[in-house]
Amino acid sequence: MTRRATVQCDECGSPFFRDSSTMTGLCAECAHVLYGYPPCVHAFDDVGVCNLCGWNQSRSTYIATLLDERAK
């Protein structure tokens, strides 16, 4: 099995697979929320990490606020 390169998201701090996001410094989740890039169709493992993109479900305060506002 080949190990995928992992980097840290500049916004939420989550590790993510470098090749899973369109943006270099943002995980696919943050890139989606902030800029409308296609989201990952997450497939979480037993500890809550996505097997497809590596996101650990972290959210920055800013992202959480945006999502709360959109939900209203």
C-alpha atoms as one frame of an Amber mdcrd trajectory, in Angstrom:
protein
   0.000   0.000   0.000   1.309   3.436  -0.943   1.319   6.133   1.738  -0.265
   9.407   0.645   1.480  12.689   1.453  -0.245  14.453   4.340  -0.210  18.203
   5.029  -1.997  20.433   7.543  -4.927  22.687   6.642  -4.182  26.391   7.094
  -7.773  27.074   8.211  -8.905  24.233  10.493  -5.574  22.615  11.346  -6.652
  19.129  10.292  -4.199  16.891   8.523  -5.357  15.974   5.016  -4.064  14.115
   1.970  -2.355  16.642  -0.281  -3.815  15.080  -3.416  -7.408  15.200  -2.091
  -7.909  18.960  -2.296  -7.910  21.389  -5.178  -6.280  24.014  -2.959  -2.742
  23.570  -1.678  -3.184  24.967   1.844  -6.776  23.965   2.565  -8.394  20.611
   3.159 -11.259  19.737   0.807 -13.804  20.609   3.512 -12.490  24.143   4.093
 -11.983  24.709   0.348 -15.622  23.739  -0.160 -17.029  25.943   2.602 -14.868
  28.979   1.838 -14.613  28.877  -1.956 -17.257  26.470  -3.229 -14.877  23.789
  -4.473 -16.395  20.307  -4.784 -16.748  18.616  -1.383 -15.317  15.253  -0.463
 -17.926  12.509  -0.105 -16.489  11.550   3.277 -16.072   7.931   4.340 -15.077
   8.070   8.002 -13.178   5.331   9.802 -13.779   4.230  13.402 -11.882   7.208
  14.856 -13.585   9.829  12.688 -10.949  10.383   9.997 -12.031  10.352   6.366
 -10.387   7.532   4.418 -10.724   9.517   1.184  -9.282  12.922   2.119  -7.749
  12.483   5.591  -9.852  15.250   7.227 -10.401  14.654  10.959 -13.644  16.687
  11.203 -11.888  19.739  12.683 -13.501  23.110  12.113 -12.091  26.545  12.771
 -14.256  29.007  14.674 -14.715  30.946  11.448 -15.899  27.892   9.468 -18.241
  26.861  12.289 -19.728  30.379  12.330 -20.240  30.338   8.544 -21.969  26.960
   8.698 -24.178  28.071  11.594 -25.217  31.176   9.650 -25.989  29.143   6.527
 -28.125  26.731   8.552 -30.419  29.554   9.749
